[in-house]
Amino acid sequence: MPKRRIIKASDLSGIFIYQDPKKGTIYYDILSRKGYILTSSDVSTYTIYTAMLPLCLVLALMCVQLFRINYLAAAIIFLALYLIAAMWFRFTFFYKLPVAQRFKPVKKESVFLYMARGYSKQRLAILILLLLALSILMPFYARQEHFEGINLYAAYLLAAATFVGFIITVISLIIKNKNNY
């Protein structure tokens, strides 16, 4: 059985995660404008919190397939699930963490540099291929299944968002090649 890797608070990264040399790992809450100190014992709970967005999205999309509801109802279900989960985590987890006094977040690097430094060339290339395939095939699928109204527009919107992700990934790969990250 493989040995389980223990994740420390200093290993965390993300949009609202900051590594402060004096205070340690800080989660910056944009609503309360406070920094909350994360310790290694808080990592497992924080990891569950970060999984809430994709989990709620998957649950909403499963409702589309299982119950044949339209995308507008699925969006409402997604929004409701995510708001409930976010508020629950906010009040039961984040607001009970110690506050980092006088913490000011520093400006982070762009998403292009983040992806260029964080992912290998092979991973970026595979991501490019998958995003391009999704952005091309999604409208074809919508037409083949005879989507109409909000469902058709939601499929086109999702394809457009996927295409934007494709462009971001291509730019990240170009930056990675240019700067040898």
LUMFIDREN-304520 format. One line per field, with one value per atom (N, C-alpha, C): residue number from 1; atom name; residue in three letters; x, z, y. Coordinates in steps of 0.2 Angstrom, whole numbers, padded with zeros to 4 digits, always signed. Example, Ala and Ser with C-alpha at 12.3 -4.5 7.8 and 13.67 -1.06 7.14 Angstrom:
BEGIN
n	[1  1  1  2  2  2]
atom	[N  CA  C  N  CA  C]
res	[ALA  ALA  ALA  SER  SER  SER]
xx	[+0066  +0062  +0066  +0064  +0068  +0064]
zz	[+0039  +0039  +0039  +0035  +0036  +0039]
yy	[-0028  -0022  -0016  -0011  -0005  +0000]
//
This chain:
BEGIN
n	[1  1  1  2  2  2  3  3  3  4  4  4  5  5  5  6  6  6  7  7  7  8  8  8  9  9  9  10  10  10  11  11  11  12  12  12  13  13  13  14  14  14  15  15  15  16  16  16  17  17  17  18  18  18  19  19  19  20  20  20  21  21  21  22  22  22  23  23  23  24  24  24  25  25  25  26  26  26  27  27  27  28  28  28  29  29  29  30  30  30  31  31  31  32  32  32  33  33  33  34  34  34  35  35  35  36  36  36  37  37  37  38  38  38  39  39  39  40  40  40  41  41  41  42  42  42  43  43  43  44  44  44  45  45  45  46  46  46  47  47  47  48  48  48  49  49  49  50  50  50  51  51  51  52  52  52  53  53  53  54  54  54  55  55  55  56  56  56  57  57  57  58  58  58  59  59  59  60  60  60  61  61  61  62  62  62  63  63  63  64  64  64  65  65  65  66  66  66  67  67  67  68  68  68  69  69  69  70  70  70  71  71  71  72  72  72  73  73  73  74  74  74  75  75  75  76  76  76  77  77  77  78  78  78  79  79  79  80  80  80  81  81  81  82  82  82  83  83  83  84  84  84  85  85  85  86  86  86  87  87  87  88  88  88  89  89  89  90  90  90  91  91  91  92  92  92  93  93  93  94  94  94  95  95  95  96  96  96  97  97  97  98  98  98  99  99  99  100  100  100  101  101  101  102  102  102  103  103  103  104  104  104  105  105  105  106  106  106  107  107  107  108  108  108  109  109  109  110  110  110  111  111  111  112  112  112  113  113  113  114  114  114  115  115  115  116  116  116  117  117  117  118  118  118  119  119  119  120  120  120  121  121  121  122  122  122  123  123  123  124  124  124  125  125  125  126  126  126  127  127  127  128  128  128  129  129  129  130  130  130  131  131  131  132  132  132  133  133  133  134  134  134  135  135  135  136  136  136  137  137  137  138  138  138  139  139  139  140  140  140  141  141  141  142  142  142  143  143  143  144  144  144  145  145  145  146  146  146  147  147  147  148  148  148  149  149  149  150  150  150  151  151  151  152  152  152  153  153  153  154  154  154  155  155  155  156  156  156  157  157  157  158  158  158  159  159  159  160  160  160  161  161  161  162  162  162  163  163  163  164  164  164  165  165  165  166  166  166  167  167  167  168  168  168  169  169  169  170  170  170  171  171  171  172  172  172  173  173  173  174  174  174  175  175  175  176  176  176  177  177  177  178  178  178  179  179  179  180  180  180  181  181  181]
atom	[N  CA  C  N  CA  C  N  CA  C  N  CA  C  N  CA  C  N  CA  C  N  CA  C  N  CA  C  N  CA  C  N  CA  C  N  CA  C  N  CA  C  N  CA  C  N  CA  C  N  CA  C  N  CA  C  N  CA  C  N  CA  C  N  CA  C  N  CA  C  N  CA  C  N  CA  C  N  CA  C  N  CA  C  N  CA  C  N  CA  C  N  CA  C  N  CA  C  N  CA  C  N  CA  C  N  CA  C  N  CA  C  N  CA  C  N  CA  C  N  CA  C  N  CA  C  N  CA  C  N  CA  C  N  CA  C  N  CA  C  N  CA  C  N  CA  C  N  CA  C  N  CA  C  N  CA  C  N  CA  C  N  CA  C  N  CA  C  N  CA  C  N  CA  C  N  CA  C  N  CA  C  N  CA  C  N  CA  C  N  CA  C  N  CA  C  N  CA  C  N  CA  C  N  CA  C  N  CA  C  N  CA  C  N  CA  C  N  CA  C  N  CA  C  N  CA  C  N  CA  C  N  CA  C  N  CA  C  N  CA  C  N  CA  C  N  CA  C  N  CA  C  N  CA  C  N  CA  C  N  CA  C  N  CA  C  N  CA  C  N  CA  C  N  CA  C  N  CA  C  N  CA  C  N  CA  C  N  CA  C  N  CA  C  N  CA  C  N  CA  C  N  CA  C  N  CA  C  N  CA  C  N  CA  C  N  CA  C  N  CA  C  N  CA  C  N  CA  C  N  CA  C  N  CA  C  N  CA  C  N  CA  C  N  CA  C  N  CA  C  N  CA  C  N  CA  C  N  CA  C  N  CA  C  N  CA  C  N  CA  C  N  CA  C  N  CA  C  N  CA  C  N  CA  C  N  CA  C  N  CA  C  N  CA  C  N  CA  C  N  CA  C  N  CA  C  N  CA  C  N  CA  C  N  CA  C  N  CA  C  N  CA  C  N  CA  C  N  CA  C  N  CA  C  N  CA  C  N  CA  C  N  CA  C  N  CA  C  N  CA  C  N  CA  C  N  CA  C  N  CA  C  N  CA  C  N  CA  C  N  CA  C  N  CA  C  N  CA  C  N  CA  C  N  CA  C  N  CA  C  N  CA  C  N  CA  C  N  CA  C  N  CA  C  N  CA  C  N  CA  C  N  CA  C  N  CA  C  N  CA  C  N  CA  C  N  CA  C  N  CA  C  N  CA  C  N  CA  C  N  CA  C  N  CA  C  N  CA  C  N  CA  C  N  CA  C  N  CA  C  N  CA  C  N  CA  C  N  CA  C  N  CA  C  N  CA  C  N  CA  C  N  CA  C  N  CA  C  N  CA  C  N  CA  C  N  CA  C  N  CA  C  N  CA  C  N  CA  C  N  CA  C  N  CA  C  N  CA  C  N  CA  C  N  CA  C  N  CA  C  N  CA  C]
res	[MET  MET  MET  PRO  PRO  PRO  LYS  LYS  LYS  ARG  ARG  ARG  ARG  ARG  ARG  ILE  ILE  ILE  ILE  ILE  ILE  LYS  LYS  LYS  ALA  ALA  ALA  SER  SER  SER  ASP  ASP  ASP  LEU  LEU  LEU  SER  SER  SER  GLY  GLY  GLY  ILE  ILE  ILE  PHE  PHE  PHE  ILE  ILE  ILE  TYR  TYR  TYR  GLN  GLN  GLN  ASP  ASP  ASP  PRO  PRO  PRO  LYS  LYS  LYS  LYS  LYS  LYS  GLY  GLY  GLY  THR  THR  THR  ILE  ILE  ILE  TYR  TYR  TYR  TYR  TYR  TYR  ASP  ASP  ASP  ILE  ILE  ILE  LEU  LEU  LEU  SER  SER  SER  ARG  ARG  ARG  LYS  LYS  LYS  GLY  GLY  GLY  TYR  TYR  TYR  ILE  ILE  ILE  LEU  LEU  LEU  THR  THR  THR  SER  SER  SER  SER  SER  SER  ASP  ASP  ASP  VAL  VAL  VAL  SER  SER  SER  THR  THR  THR  TYR  TYR  TYR  THR  THR  THR  ILE  ILE  ILE  TYR  TYR  TYR  THR  THR  THR  ALA  ALA  ALA  MET  MET  MET  LEU  LEU  LEU  PRO  PRO  PRO  LEU  LEU  LEU  CYS  CYS  CYS  LEU  LEU  LEU  VAL  VAL  VAL  LEU  LEU  LEU  ALA  ALA  ALA  LEU  LEU  LEU  MET  MET  MET  CYS  CYS  CYS  VAL  VAL  VAL  GLN  GLN  GLN  LEU  LEU  LEU  PHE  PHE  PHE  ARG  ARG  ARG  ILE  ILE  ILE  ASN  ASN  ASN  TYR  TYR  TYR  LEU  LEU  LEU  ALA  ALA  ALA  ALA  ALA  ALA  ALA  ALA  ALA  ILE  ILE  ILE  ILE  ILE  ILE  PHE  PHE  PHE  LEU  LEU  LEU  ALA  ALA  ALA  LEU  LEU  LEU  TYR  TYR  TYR  LEU  LEU  LEU  ILE  ILE  ILE  ALA  ALA  ALA  ALA  ALA  ALA  MET  MET  MET  TRP  TRP  TRP  PHE  PHE  PHE  ARG  ARG  ARG  PHE  PHE  PHE  THR  THR  THR  PHE  PHE  PHE  PHE  PHE  PHE  TYR  TYR  TYR  LYS  LYS  LYS  LEU  LEU  LEU  PRO  PRO  PRO  VAL  VAL  VAL  ALA  ALA  ALA  GLN  GLN  GLN  ARG  ARG  ARG  PHE  PHE  PHE  LYS  LYS  LYS  PRO  PRO  PRO  VAL  VAL  VAL  LYS  LYS  LYS  LYS  LYS  LYS  GLU  GLU  GLU  SER  SER  SER  VAL  VAL  VAL  PHE  PHE  PHE  LEU  LEU  LEU  TYR  TYR  TYR  MET  MET  MET  ALA  ALA  ALA  ARG  ARG  ARG  GLY  GLY  GLY  TYR  TYR  TYR  SER  SER  SER  LYS  LYS  LYS  GLN  GLN  GLN  ARG  ARG  ARG  LEU  LEU  LEU  ALA  ALA  ALA  ILE  ILE  ILE  LEU  LEU  LEU  ILE  ILE  ILE  LEU  LEU  LEU  LEU  LEU  LEU  LEU  LEU  LEU  LEU  LEU  LEU  ALA  ALA  ALA  LEU  LEU  LEU  SER  SER  SER  ILE  ILE  ILE  LEU  LEU  LEU  MET  MET  MET  PRO  PRO  PRO  PHE  PHE  PHE  TYR  TYR  TYR  ALA  ALA  ALA  ARG  ARG  ARG  GLN  GLN  GLN  GLU  GLU  GLU  HIS  HIS  HIS  PHE  PHE  PHE  GLU  GLU  GLU  GLY  GLY  GLY  ILE  ILE  ILE  ASN  ASN  ASN  LEU  LEU  LEU  TYR  TYR  TYR  ALA  ALA  ALA  ALA  ALA  ALA  TYR  TYR  TYR  LEU  LEU  LEU  LEU  LEU  LEU  ALA  ALA  ALA  ALA  ALA  ALA  ALA  ALA  ALA  THR  THR  THR  PHE  PHE  PHE  VAL  VAL  VAL  GLY  GLY  GLY  PHE  PHE  PHE  ILE  ILE  ILE  ILE  ILE  ILE  THR  THR  THR  VAL  VAL  VAL  ILE  ILE  ILE  SER  SER  SER  LEU  LEU  LEU  ILE  ILE  ILE  ILE  ILE  ILE  LYS  LYS  LYS  ASN  ASN  ASN  LYS  LYS  LYS  ASN  ASN  ASN  ASN  ASN  ASN  TYR  TYR  TYR]
xx	[+0004  +0000  +0004  +0003  +0007  +0007  +0012  +0012  +0008  +0004  +0000  +0004  +0004  +0008  +0004  +0008  +0005  +0006  +0000  +0001  +0001  +0006  +0007  +0003  +0002  -0001  +0003  +0010  +0015  +0014  +0011  +0011  +0004  +0000  -0006  -0005  -0009  -0008  -0015  -0016  -0023  -0024  -0030  -0031  -0031  -0034  -0034  -0029  -0024  -0019  -0013  -0010  -0004  +0001  +0007  +0012  +0016  +0015  +0018  +0024  +0030  +0036  +0035  +0032  +0031  +0025  +0019  +0013  +0011  +0014  +0013  +0008  +0004  -0001  -0007  -0009  -0015  -0020  -0026  -0032  -0035  -0035  -0038  -0045  -0050  -0057  -0059  -0061  -0062  -0069  -0073  -0079  -0078  -0074  -0073  -0067  -0063  -0056  -0051  -0051  -0047  -0043  -0037  -0033  -0034  -0035  -0036  -0030  -0027  -0021  -0023  -0020  -0021  -0015  -0016  -0011  -0012  -0007  -0007  -0013  -0015  -0021  -0028  -0027  -0033  -0033  -0028  -0027  -0033  -0034  -0039  -0046  -0048  -0055  -0055  -0049  -0048  -0049  -0046  -0046  -0053  -0057  -0064  -0068  -0066  -0069  -0068  -0061  -0060  -0063  -0065  -0068  -0076  -0078  -0086  -0088  -0084  -0086  -0087  -0082  -0083  -0088  -0089  -0094  -0101  -0102  -0109  -0110  -0105  -0106  -0108  -0104  -0106  -0113  -0115  -0121  -0127  -0126  -0131  -0131  -0125  -0125  -0128  -0128  -0131  -0138  -0141  -0148  -0151  -0147  -0149  -0150  -0145  -0145  -0150  -0150  -0155  -0162  -0164  -0170  -0173  -0169  -0170  -0173  -0169  -0171  -0167  -0169  -0166  -0160  -0155  -0149  -0151  -0156  -0157  -0159  -0163  -0164  -0158  -0154  -0147  -0143  -0143  -0139  -0141  -0148  -0151  -0149  -0149  -0148  -0140  -0136  -0129  -0127  -0131  -0130  -0132  -0138  -0140  -0136  -0134  -0129  -0123  -0120  -0113  -0114  -0119  -0120  -0121  -0125  -0126  -0119  -0115  -0109  -0104  -0104  -0099  -0101  -0107  -0109  -0108  -0109  -0108  -0100  -0096  -0089  -0087  -0089  -0088  -0089  -0095  -0097  -0094  -0093  -0091  -0083  -0080  -0073  -0069  -0070  -0065  -0066  -0072  -0073  -0070  -0069  -0066  -0058  -0055  -0048  -0045  -0039  -0036  -0035  -0036  -0035  -0028  -0025  -0019  -0020  -0017  -0018  -0014  -0017  -0014  -0011  -0015  -0012  -0015  -0011  -0012  -0010  -0014  -0012  -0008  -0003  +0001  -0001  +0000  -0002  +0001  -0003  -0001  +0001  +0004  +0006  +0000  +0000  -0006  -0007  -0013  -0015  -0010  -0008  -0003  +0003  +0006  +0013  +0012  +0006  +0004  +0004  +0001  +0000  +0007  +0011  +0017  +0022  +0022  +0027  +0024  +0018  +0015  +0014  +0014  +0012  +0018  +0019  +0024  +0021  +0026  +0024  +0019  +0020  +0016  +0009  +0008  +0002  -0002  +0002  -0002  -0004  +0000  -0002  -0008  -0008  -0014  -0020  -0019  -0025  -0027  -0023  -0024  -0029  -0027  -0030  -0037  -0038  -0044  -0049  -0046  -0051  -0053  -0048  -0050  -0056  -0055  -0060  -0066  -0066  -0073  -0076  -0072  -0075  -0078  -0075  -0078  -0084  -0083  -0088  -0095  -0094  -0100  -0106  -0104  -0110  -0113  -0109  -0111  -0116  -0114  -0118  -0125  -0125  -0131  -0135  -0133  -0137  -0139  -0135  -0137  -0143  -0142  -0148  -0154  -0154  -0159  -0161  -0155  -0156  -0160  -0164  -0168  -0167  -0168  -0169  -0163  -0164  -0159  -0154  -0156  -0151  -0146  -0149  -0144  -0139  -0142  -0138  -0133  -0135  -0130  -0124  -0126  -0121  -0116  -0119  -0114  -0110  -0113  -0109  -0104  -0105  -0100  -0095  -0096  -0091  -0087  -0090  -0086  -0081  -0084  -0079  -0074  -0075  -0070  -0065  -0067  -0062  -0058  -0061  -0057  -0051  -0053  -0048  -0043  -0045  -0040  -0035  -0037  -0033  -0028  -0031  -0026  -0021  -0023  -0018  -0013  -0015  -0010  -0005  -0008  -0003  +0002  -0001  +0004  +0009  +0007  +0012  +0018  +0015  +0020  +0025  +0022  +0026  +0031  +0029  +0033  +0039  +0037  +0043  +0048  +0045  +0049  +0054  +0051  +0055  +0058  +0058  +0061  +0059  +0052  +0050  +0050]
zz	[+0000  +0000  +0000  -0005  -0005  +0001  +0003  +0009  +0008  +0012  +0011  +0012  +0008  +0008  +0013  +0018  +0023  +0020  +0019  +0016  +0022  +0022  +0027  +0025  +0029  +0027  +0023  +0023  +0019  +0011  +0010  +0004  +0000  +0004  +0000  -0004  -0009  -0014  -0017  -0019  -0022  -0022  -0025  -0026  -0019  -0014  -0008  -0002  -0004  +0000  -0001  +0005  +0005  +0010  +0008  +0013  +0015  +0022  +0025  +0029  +0029  +0032  +0040  +0042  +0050  +0052  +0049  +0051  +0049  +0044  +0041  +0035  +0034  +0029  +0031  +0026  +0028  +0022  +0024  +0020  +0021  +0015  +0015  +0013  +0017  +0016  +0013  +0007  +0004  +0006  +0009  +0012  +0019  +0023  +0030  +0029  +0024  +0023  +0029  +0031  +0036  +0034  +0037  +0035  +0041  +0039  +0044  +0044  +0049  +0049  +0049  +0044  +0043  +0045  +0050  +0052  +0048  +0049  +0046  +0048  +0054  +0056  +0053  +0050  +0046  +0039  +0036  +0029  +0027  +0030  +0028  +0027  +0032  +0031  +0026  +0025  +0019  +0013  +0012  +0006  +0004  +0009  +0008  +0005  +0008  +0006  -0001  -0003  -0010  -0015  -0013  -0017  -0018  -0014  -0014  -0021  -0024  -0030  -0036  -0037  -0042  -0040  -0034  -0031  -0033  -0031  -0032  -0040  -0044  -0051  -0054  -0051  -0053  -0051  -0045  -0043  -0047  -0049  -0053  -0060  -0063  -0069  -0069  -0064  -0063  -0063  -0060  -0059  -0067  -0071  -0078  -0081  -0080  -0083  -0080  -0074  -0070  -0071  -0069  -0069  -0075  -0080  -0086  -0085  -0080  -0079  -0084  -0085  -0090  -0086  -0090  -0087  -0082  -0083  -0079  -0072  -0071  -0065  -0062  -0066  -0064  -0061  -0064  -0062  -0055  -0054  -0048  -0042  -0044  -0039  -0037  -0042  -0041  -0036  -0038  -0034  -0027  -0026  -0019  -0015  -0019  -0015  -0013  -0018  -0016  -0011  -0011  -0006  +0001  +0001  +0008  +0010  +0006  +0008  +0010  +0006  +0008  +0014  +0015  +0022  +0028  +0027  +0032  +0034  +0029  +0030  +0033  +0031  +0033  +0041  +0043  +0050  +0054  +0052  +0056  +0056  +0051  +0050  +0050  +0045  +0044  +0050  +0052  +0057  +0064  +0065  +0071  +0071  +0065  +0065  +0068  +0070  +0073  +0067  +0069  +0064  +0064  +0058  +0057  +0057  +0063  +0064  +0059  +0056  +0051  +0045  +0043  +0037  +0030  +0026  +0019  +0014  +0010  +0004  -0001  -0003  -0008  -0015  -0020  -0027  -0029  -0032  -0035  -0042  -0045  -0052  -0056  -0062  -0067  -0067  -0070  -0071  -0076  -0081  -0086  -0083  -0079  -0076  -0071  -0067  -0062  -0066  -0072  -0075  -0079  -0081  -0084  -0079  -0073  -0068  -0065  -0064  -0060  -0064  -0071  -0075  -0080  -0081  -0086  -0093  -0098  -0105  -0107  -0105  -0107  -0105  -0098  -0095  -0099  -0100  -0104  -0111  -0114  -0121  -0121  -0116  -0115  -0114  -0109  -0107  -0113  -0117  -0124  -0128  -0129  -0134  -0131  -0124  -0121  -0122  -0120  -0120  -0127  -0132  -0139  -0141  -0140  -0142  -0139  -0132  -0129  -0132  -0133  -0136  -0143  -0147  -0153  -0153  -0149  -0149  -0145  -0140  -0136  -0141  -0145  -0149  -0154  -0157  -0161  -0157  -0151  -0147  -0145  -0144  -0142  -0148  -0154  -0160  -0162  -0161  -0162  -0157  -0151  -0146  -0146  -0151  -0152  -0146  -0143  -0138  -0140  -0136  -0138  -0132  -0133  -0128  -0124  -0117  -0112  -0112  -0114  -0114  -0120  -0126  -0131  -0130  -0127  -0125  -0120  -0115  -0110  -0112  -0117  -0120  -0124  -0128  -0131  -0127  -0121  -0116  -0113  -0112  -0109  -0114  -0120  -0125  -0126  -0125  -0126  -0120  -0114  -0108  -0109  -0111  -0113  -0118  -0123  -0128  -0124  -0120  -0116  -0112  -0109  -0105  -0110  -0116  -0121  -0123  -0124  -0125  -0120  -0113  -0108  -0107  -0108  -0108  -0114  -0120  -0125  -0123  -0121  -0119  -0113  -0109  -0103  -0106  -0111  -0114  -0118  -0121  -0125  -0120  -0114  -0109  -0106  -0105  -0103  -0107  -0114  -0119  -0119  -0119  -0120  -0114  -0108  -0102  -0099  -0102  -0099  -0092  -0090  -0083  -0082]
yy	[-0006  +0000  +0006  +0011  +0017  +0021  +0024  +0029  +0035  +0037  +0043  +0049  +0054  +0060  +0065  +0067  +0072  +0079  +0083  +0089  +0094  +0099  +0104  +0110  +0115  +0121  +0125  +0124  +0128  +0125  +0120  +0117  +0120  +0123  +0125  +0131  +0132  +0137  +0139  +0145  +0146  +0154  +0156  +0163  +0167  +0164  +0168  +0165  +0161  +0158  +0162  +0165  +0168  +0165  +0165  +0162  +0168  +0169  +0175  +0172  +0175  +0172  +0173  +0177  +0178  +0175  +0175  +0172  +0165  +0163  +0157  +0157  +0152  +0152  +0155  +0160  +0164  +0163  +0162  +0163  +0170  +0173  +0180  +0180  +0182  +0182  +0189  +0189  +0195  +0199  +0195  +0198  +0201  +0198  +0201  +0205  +0205  +0208  +0207  +0200  +0198  +0192  +0191  +0185  +0180  +0174  +0169  +0164  +0163  +0158  +0151  +0148  +0140  +0137  +0132  +0127  +0121  +0116  +0110  +0105  +0107  +0103  +0105  +0111  +0114  +0112  +0109  +0107  +0103  +0098  +0093  +0096  +0100  +0104  +0109  +0112  +0117  +0114  +0108  +0104  +0102  +0100  +0099  +0105  +0111  +0117  +0119  +0118  +0119  +0114  +0109  +0104  +0105  +0110  +0112  +0114  +0119  +0122  +0116  +0112  +0107  +0102  +0100  +0095  +0098  +0104  +0107  +0107  +0109  +0109  +0102  +0097  +0090  +0088  +0089  +0088  +0091  +0097  +0101  +0098  +0096  +0093  +0086  +0082  +0076  +0077  +0082  +0083  +0084  +0087  +0088  +0082  +0077  +0071  +0066  +0066  +0061  +0063  +0069  +0072  +0076  +0076  +0080  +0087  +0090  +0097  +0102  +0108  +0112  +0115  +0119  +0122  +0127  +0131  +0136  +0134  +0128  +0125  +0122  +0119  +0117  +0122  +0128  +0134  +0136  +0136  +0138  +0133  +0127  +0121  +0122  +0123  +0124  +0130  +0136  +0142  +0140  +0137  +0136  +0131  +0126  +0121  +0125  +0128  +0132  +0137  +0141  +0146  +0143  +0137  +0134  +0131  +0128  +0125  +0131  +0136  +0141  +0145  +0146  +0149  +0144  +0138  +0133  +0133  +0133  +0133  +0139  +0145  +0151  +0152  +0150  +0150  +0145  +0139  +0133  +0132  +0135  +0134  +0141  +0145  +0151  +0156  +0157  +0162  +0160  +0153  +0151  +0150  +0152  +0152  +0158  +0158  +0164  +0169  +0176  +0181  +0184  +0185  +0188  +0195  +0198  +0205  +0209  +0215  +0219  +0216  +0211  +0207  +0211  +0212  +0215  +0211  +0208  +0204  +0207  +0204  +0206  +0204  +0208  +0206  +0200  +0196  +0189  +0190  +0185  +0185  +0183  +0184  +0183  +0175  +0174  +0167  +0163  +0167  +0165  +0162  +0167  +0165  +0159  +0159  +0154  +0147  +0147  +0141  +0139  +0144  +0142  +0139  +0142  +0140  +0133  +0132  +0127  +0120  +0121  +0115  +0113  +0107  +0105  +0106  +0106  +0107  +0102  +0096  +0090  +0091  +0093  +0094  +0100  +0105  +0111  +0109  +0105  +0103  +0098  +0094  +0089  +0094  +0099  +0103  +0107  +0109  +0113  +0108  +0102  +0098  +0096  +0095  +0094  +0100  +0106  +0111  +0113  +0112  +0114  +0109  +0102  +0097  +0099  +0101  +0102  +0108  +0113  +0119  +0118  +0114  +0112  +0107  +0102  +0097  +0099  +0103  +0105  +0108  +0113  +0115  +0110  +0106  +0100  +0096  +0094  +0090  +0093  +0100  +0103  +0103  +0104  +0104  +0096  +0092  +0085  +0082  +0085  +0083  +0088  +0092  +0097  +0101  +0104  +0108  +0115  +0118  +0124  +0129  +0135  +0140  +0141  +0141  +0142  +0136  +0130  +0125  +0126  +0128  +0129  +0135  +0140  +0146  +0144  +0140  +0138  +0133  +0129  +0125  +0129  +0134  +0139  +0143  +0145  +0149  +0145  +0139  +0134  +0133  +0132  +0131  +0137  +0143  +0149  +0150  +0148  +0148  +0143  +0138  +0133  +0135  +0139  +0142  +0147  +0151  +0156  +0152  +0147  +0143  +0140  +0138  +0136  +0141  +0147  +0153  +0154  +0154  +0156  +0150  +0144  +0139  +0139  +0141  +0142  +0148  +0153  +0159  +0157  +0153  +0150  +0146  +0141  +0137  +0141  +0147  +0151  +0154  +0157  +0160  +0155  +0149  +0144  +0142  +0142  +0140  +0146  +0152  +0158  +0159  +0158  +0160  +0154  +0148  +0142  +0141  +0141  +0140  +0132]
//
